[in-house]
Structure formats: structure tokens, C-alpha cells
Amino acid sequence: MTSADAATDGRAAALLAHTRTAVTPGLRAAVDSLPGRLGRVAAYHFGWEHPDGSPAEGPPGKAIRPALVLAAARALGGDPAPAVRAAVAVELVHNFTLLHDDILDQDATRRNRPTAWAVFGTADALIAGDAVLALAARLLAEDDHPAAPAASARLAACVMELCAGQQADCAFEERAPDAITLDECLTMATAKTGALLGCSCALGALCAGADPAEVAALDAFGREAGLAFQLIDDLIGIWGDPERTGKPAGADLVARKKSLPVVAALTSGTPAAAELAALYARPVLDEPAVRRAAGLVERAGGRAWAQEQAADRMGRAVHQLSVAVPDLEAAGDLLALAEFVTRRTR
């Protein structure tokens, strides 16, 4: 890592820490308003409580999405303080998706602790996720900021897009390994991941009083950065360090996910692609098969393609950002956050 990269990461880490300080009180107040067991499941998911309800200090979420809200407001010359409620709302939406994703993917751990469904059962975790989503809608509905109606409508549209992306992801599981195109996979990833990062930036812009063109450009910036983020996340899902991810090595391959690097490999037309398709046709992949699959994804070019695409999408993101904020120095916080999340290697 260069000294410039280290400085950018330091800036991003400080922004994320500041964001957690700014949004945690509102986040906790919202979750505390949930009735009975719903609040307990949600508080456990956020790392604030143990399963028995006693206080805990679990590892905090990264707070990338709320940080983007506040950074977008600052980039356009706005005061980030009135955007905190919107930042809390996007973090609630993000955690709604995590609660549901863990159930759909049958992931038993997150942040090195059992997931909510693994502790409280599928029904309670599912319903708690629904309640967390409702909290996000209520926060914006009760906001007296002039942009709140537009922000509320935009966030609702984003949730529908998120759901469409998740549905497409689930539908991929029923299709043959080599029957999914890269374009389909990119569209799904943009909806599932890019949409909320784009919406986060757009909400910050709205809170700063931006015009429609600026809002659209910042939304596009977040979407492109989000797709770069997903590409890196998919690489981590195959080659990530379990000590850092909190998940087993090759977790996405164990689940036979048709992630972006995997689909790139499967559609490469190489002998390795045919071998990988045969492996993915198996009902279960044991540890040796997972290692073999990872090697095949790399040999078929999936790893290199994902890395190149992530860099390309970041270039597109910077271009969109320059449309809204011609002086990129003023958008330094947004750039630092985007570079930070897309430079992860584990």
C-alpha cells in the first residue's frame, strides 16, 4: 500500500468512526422503540446485546452507507446535521437486507458471531427484519426536512429495486451454472448492492438542496462504486481470510453462489469453465472441491476479470461524481469512502 493509499484509508476510517458516533444514538433509539422480542432480536443483530438480552459490545457495522449520506451532503456544500435522520434510515434498510440475506443464504455467522436467525429462529429474524425496514420508513415520514417526502419516495423505490435484485439472485440458484449471462449478473448486482449506495448519495444530495441533475449524478456515482464494491466482495467470498470475514474460506463456493467472478469464469468458454460447471452441478462441495473450484475460477479468468471490472467501475464512478461536483477536492470524503471499500483484499 502506498503512502497516499494509507492516507486515504485513514481519512475513510475517521469518516466512518465519526459517522458511527453521529448515527448510533438515532439508530439505537429507533431499535429501542420496537416492541418486545422484535427489539431484542434487532439489538442482538446490531451487536448491542447478547442472546439473553444482556449488554454486549459486538463489532460495529462499517457504516459505509450512512457515511455516504453525510459525505454527499458535505460535498454539495450542505450541513450534514439535517441529513443524519436519512443516514440512520439507510443503515436500517441495509440491516433489513442483512437479516433477510442471512436467512436466504443460510449463513450461520456474521461478524464472527451467530446470525440472528441461527440464535432466535427464522421466523423471529425475518419479522425483525420487516420491523427494521418499517422503522426506516417511519423515520423519514416523521422528518420535517423539506426534502423528506422526496427522500422517502426515493428510499421506497430503492427498497423495491433491492428486492428485485435479491429475487433475481435467488432465481439464479435454480438455473444451470452456465445458463446465466454476465449482463444478467451485473444487472442483479447493481440492483442488490449498487442501488442502496446510490440512494445513500442521492439522499445526502437531497438534504443539501441539490438540483435533480446533481442528485442523479450522485446516485450514479454510488451505483458504480457499489458495483465495484460488490465485485470486490465477491472476490472476498472466494479468497477472503476467514479471520477477517467471519465466514469459512470459500464461503460463496460452498454455497455454490453464482457470483460475478464465478459467472465470468463459467462464461469464458475455457476448459476450466467446463470443469467448474461440472463441479457446480454437484449437490455438495467438500473442502477439496471448494479449493479446486477456486482454482478453476482463477484459471478461467474470473478473478482477473472481476479485479479489472472493479477498477473500471470506480473510474466511471469518479466521472459521475465530477458531473455533480466539478471540484473533486470538495468531494474528497466521498472519494475516500469509495476507494476505501473497493480496495479491500480480504
C-alpha positions in Angstrom: 0.0 0.0 0.0 1.4 3.4 -0.9 1.5 6.3 1.5 -1.3 8.0 -0.5 -3.5 4.9 -0.1 -2.7 4.8 3.6 -3.7 8.4 3.9 -7.0 7.8 2.1 -7.7 4.8 4.2 -7.0 6.8 7.3 -9.4 9.5 6.2 -12.1 7.0 5.4 -11.6 5.2 8.7 -12.0 8.6 10.5 -15.1 9.4 8.5 -16.7 6.0 9.3 -15.9 6.4 13.0 -17.4 9.9 13.0 -20.5 8.6 11.2 -21.0 5.8 13.8 -20.8 8.4 16.5 -23.4 10.6 14.7 -25.9 7.9 13.7 -25.7 5.4 16.6 -27.9 7.4 19.0 -30.7 7.6 16.4 -30.2 4.0 15.4 -30.4 2.8 19.0 -33.4 5.0 19.7 -35.2 3.6 16.7 -34.4 -0.1 17.6 -35.3 0.5 21.2 -38.8 1.6 20.0 -39.5 -1.9 18.7 -41.9 -3.9 20.8 -40.7 -6.9 22.9 -38.9 -9.7 21.2 -38.6 -7.8 17.9 -36.3 -5.2 19.6 -34.3 -7.9 21.3 -33.6 -9.7 18.0 -32.7 -6.5 16.3 -30.5 -5.3 19.2 -28.6 -8.7 19.0 -28.2 -8.3 15.3 -26.6 -4.9 15.7 -24.2 -6.3 18.3 -25.6 -4.4 21.2 -26.9 -7.4 23.2 -26.1 -11.0 23.9 -28.9 -13.6 23.1 -30.1 -13.3 26.7 -30.6 -9.6 26.4 -27.5 -8.6 28.5 -25.4 -5.7 27.1 -22.7 -6.6 24.5 -20.0 -4.9 22.6 -20.1 -6.8 19.4 -18.1 -5.4 16.4 -19.9 -2.5 14.9 -21.1 -2.3 11.3 -18.9 -0.4 8.9 -21.5 2.4 8.5 -20.5 2.9 4.8 -24.0 3.8 3.6 -24.8 6.4 6.3 -21.3 7.9 5.8 -22.1 8.3 2.1 -25.2 10.2 3.0 -23.3 12.7 5.2 -20.4 13.0 2.8 -22.7 13.7 -0.2 -24.4 16.5 1.8 -21.0 18.0 2.6 -19.7 17.6 -1.0 -22.6 19.9 -2.2 -21.9 22.5 0.5 -24.8 21.4 2.8 -24.8 20.9 6.6 -24.6 17.2 7.3 -26.5 17.5 10.6 -30.0 17.6 9.0 -29.1 14.5 6.9 -28.4 12.3 10.0 -32.0 11.1 10.1 -31.7 10.0 6.4 -28.4 8.3 7.3 -30.0 6.3 10.0 -32.8 5.3 7.7 -30.4 3.9 5.1 -28.5 2.0 7.8 -31.8 0.5 8.9 -32.6 -0.5 5.3 -29.2 -2.1 5.0 -29.6 -4.1 8.1 -33.1 -5.2 7.0 -31.4 -6.7 3.9 -28.7 -8.4 6.1 -31.3 -10.0 8.4 -33.1 -11.4 5.4 -30.0 -12.3 3.4 -28.6 -14.4 6.2 -31.8 -16.4 6.2 -31.9 -16.8 2.4 -28.2 -17.8 2.3 -28.4 -19.9 5.5 -25.4 -18.0 6.8 -24.8 -19.1 10.4 -22.2 -16.4 11.2 -21.8 -12.7 10.7 -19.0 -10.6 12.2 -17.7 -13.7 14.0 -20.9 -14.4 15.9 -24.0 -16.4 15.2 -26.5 -14.7 12.9 -29.9 -13.7 14.3 -31.9 -16.5 12.7 -29.3 -19.0 14.0 -30.0 -17.8 17.5 -33.7 -16.8 17.5 -35.1 -18.8 14.6 -36.0 -18.0 11.1 -39.5 -16.5 11.9 -38.2 -14.1 14.5 -35.3 -12.9 12.4 -37.5 -12.5 9.3 -40.1 -10.5 11.2 -37.4 -8.4 12.9 -36.1 -7.5 9.5 -39.5 -6.4 8.4 -39.8 -4.2 11.5 -36.4 -2.6 10.9 -37.5 -1.7 7.4 -40.7 -0.1 8.8 -38.5 1.9 11.2 -36.6 3.4 8.2 -39.9 4.4 6.6 -41.2 5.9 9.8 -38.1 8.0 10.4 -38.4 9.7 7.0 -42.2 10.1 7.3 -41.7 11.9 10.6 -38.8 14.1 9.3 -39.7 17.8 8.9 -36.9 18.5 6.5 -38.2 20.0 3.2 -36.6 17.1 1.2 -38.1 14.4 3.4 -41.0 13.5 1.0 -38.6 13.2 -1.9 -36.1 11.2 0.2 -38.9 8.9 1.4 -40.1 8.2 -2.1 -36.6 7.6 -3.3 -35.8 5.2 -0.5 -39.0 3.2 -1.1 -38.2 2.9 -4.8 -34.7 1.7 -3.8 -36.1 -1.0 -1.5 -38.2 -2.3 -4.4 -35.1 -2.4 -6.5 -33.2 -4.2 -3.8 -36.0 -6.8 -3.5 -35.9 -7.3 -7.3 -32.2 -7.8 -7.2 -32.5 -10.3 -4.4 -35.2 -12.2 -6.2 -33.0 -12.4 -9.3 -30.2 -13.7 -7.2 -32.4 -16.4 -5.7 -33.7 -17.3 -9.2 -30.2 -17.8 -10.4 -29.9 -20.7 -7.9 -32.5 -22.6 -9.9 -30.7 -22.2 -13.2 -27.9 -24.3 -14.7 -24.4 -23.0 -13.8 -23.7 -22.0 -17.4 -27.1 -20.6 -18.2 -26.6 -17.1 -16.7 -25.1 -14.3 -18.7 -22.7 -11.7 -17.3 -25.1 -8.9 -18.2 -27.8 -10.5 -16.1 -25.4 -10.9 -13.2 -24.3 -7.3 -13.5 -27.9 -6.1 -13.5 -28.7 -8.2 -10.5 -25.6 -6.9 -8.6 -26.4 -3.3 -9.4 -29.9 -3.7 -8.0 -28.8 -5.7 -5.0 -25.8 -3.6 -4.0 -25.4 -0.5 -6.1 -28.9 0.7 -5.6 -28.6 1.4 -1.9 -25.2 3.1 -2.2 -26.6 5.3 -5.0 -29.7 6.0 -2.9 -27.5 6.9 0.1 -25.6 9.5 -2.0 -28.9 10.8 -3.5 -30.4 11.3 -0.1 -27.4 13.3 1.1 -27.7 15.4 -2.1 -31.5 16.0 -1.4 -30.8 17.0 2.1 -28.3 19.6 0.8 -30.9 21.1 -1.5 -29.2 19.8 -4.7 -30.9 20.1 -8.1 -32.2 17.0 -10.0 -29.1 16.7 -12.2 -26.8 16.7 -9.2 -29.0 14.2 -7.4 -29.0 11.9 -10.4 -25.2 12.2 -10.9 -24.5 11.3 -7.2 -26.9 8.4 -7.5 -24.9 7.2 -10.5 -21.7 7.6 -8.6 -23.0 5.5 -5.8 -24.3 2.8 -8.1 -21.0 2.5 -10.0 -19.0 2.5 -6.7 -21.5 -0.1 -5.3 -20.9 -2.4 -8.3 -17.1 -2.1 -7.7 -17.8 -2.9 -4.0 -19.8 -6.0 -5.0 -17.1 -7.2 -7.3 -14.5 -6.9 -4.5 -16.9 -8.5 -2.1 -17.4 -11.4 -4.4 -13.7 -11.9 -4.6 -13.5 -11.9 -0.8 -16.3 -14.5 -0.8 -13.9 -16.9 -2.6 -10.5 -15.8 -1.5 -11.1 -13.9 1.8 -9.4 -14.6 5.1 -11.9 -16.2 7.5 -10.3 -14.4 10.4 -11.4 -11.1 8.8 -14.6 -12.1 7.0 -16.1 -14.2 9.9 -17.1 -16.8 7.4 -15.5 -20.1 6.3 -12.9 -20.0 3.5 -14.5 -20.1 0.1 -18.0 -19.5 1.6 -19.6 -18.4 -1.7 -18.2 -21.6 -3.4 -19.5 -23.8 -0.5 -23.0 -22.2 -1.2 -22.3 -22.6 -5.0 -23.2 -18.9 -5.5 -23.2 -17.7 -9.0 -21.3 -14.6 -8.1 -19.7 -12.2 -10.6 -16.2 -13.9 -10.7 -17.9 -17.3 -11.0 -20.2 -16.3 -13.8 -17.3 -14.6 -15.6 -15.4 -17.9 -15.3 -18.4 -20.0 -16.3 -19.0 -17.9 -19.5 -15.3 -17.9 -20.5 -15.6 -20.8 -22.9 -12.4 -22.3 -21.5 -11.8 -25.9 -20.4 -11.7 -24.6 -16.8 -15.2 -23.2 -17.3 -16.5 -26.7 -18.2 -14.8 -28.2 -15.2 -16.2 -25.5 -13.0 -19.8 -26.1 -14.4 -19.4 -29.8 -13.6 -18.4 -29.0 -10.0 -21.2 -26.6 -9.5 -23.7 -29.3 -10.7 -22.8 -31.3 -7.6 -25.3 -31.0 -4.7 -22.5 -30.5 -2.1 -18.9 -29.2 -2.4 -16.5 -30.6 0.2 -13.3 -28.8 1.2 -11.1 -30.2 -1.6 -13.8 -29.4 -4.2 -14.0 -25.8 -2.9 -10.3 -25.4 -3.3 -10.4 -26.9 -6.8 -13.3 -24.6 -7.7 -11.4 -21.5 -6.5 -8.5 -22.6 -8.7 -10.8 -23.1 -11.7 -12.4 -19.6 -11.3 -8.9 -18.2 -11.4 -7.7 -20.3 -14.4 -10.9 -19.4 -16.3 -10.1 -15.7 -15.8 -12.9 -14.9 -13.3 -10.6 -13.4 -10.7 -8.7 -11.1 -13.2 -12.0 -10.0 -14.8 -13.6 -9.0 -11.5 -10.5 -7.1 -10.5 -10.4 -5.2 -13.8 -14.1 -4.5 -13.7 -13.9 -3.1 -10.2 -11.2 -0.7 -11.4 -13.3 0.3 -14.4 -16.4 0.9 -12.4 -14.5 3.1 -10.0 -13.4 5.1 -13.0 -17.0 5.5 -14.1 -18.0 6.5 -10.5 -15.4 9.3 -10.4 -16.7 10.6 -13.8 -20.2 10.7 -12.4 -19.0 12.4 -9.3 -17.3 15.1 -11.3 -20.6 15.9 -13.0 -22.2 16.8 -9.7 -19.1 18.2 -8.0 -16.6 19.6 -10.6 -14.1 20.5 -7.9 -13.3 16.9 -6.8 -11.4 18.3 -3.9 -14.7 19.2 -2.3 -15.8 15.6 -2.8 -12.7 14.2 -1.1 -14.7 12.4 1.6 -16.9 10.6 -1.0 -13.8 9.6 -2.9 -12.0 8.4 0.2 -15.0 6.2 1.2 -15.4 4.8 -2.3 -11.7 4.0 -2.6 -11.6 2.5 0.9 -14.3 0.0 0.3 -13.1 -1.0 -3.2 -9.5 -1.5 -2.2 -10.3 -4.3 0.4 -8.5 -7.5 -0.4 -9.8 -9.7 2.4 
